[in-house]
Amino acid sequence: MSESTPAARAHVRKTRVGTVVSDKMQKTLVVEHVARVPHPQFNKIVKRSKKYYVHDEEGKAKVGDRVRIVESRPLSKLKRWTLAEVLGH
C-alpha cells in the first residue's frame, strides 16, 4: 500500500475550545463549545453551542476554565472527547 492512499494516512483528530460548565462527575467534564457560523439563508453570523462530555483523568479542569479538547475513541455511552489542555480561567 502506498503512503498517499487515504487508509495509510493517520487520522487527524478534531479539536475544539470551550468552557467547562460542569465537573460534578468523576473523571468527566461537560464542555460547552460556541461556534460562530453564518446563517444558511440570511448570512448573518449566529452562535451555535454544543455540549461535549469530556474525559479528564486527573481532574485538572474546574467550572469556568477554558479548555482544549480532542476527539478520541468512544469511552462510554456519551464520552468521545478527551481533555488536551487547560488554557486558563
Sequence and secondary structure as in RCSB ss.txt:
>XXXX:A:sequence
MSESTPAARAHVRKTRVGTVVSDKMQKTLVVEHVARVPHPQFNKIVKRSKKYYVHDEEGKAKVGDRVRIVESRPL
SKLKRWTLAEVLGH
>XXXX:A:secstr
  TTSTTTS     EEEEEEEEEEETTEEEEEEEEEEE TTT  EEEEEEEEEEE SS    TT EEEEEE S  
SSS  EEEEEEEE 
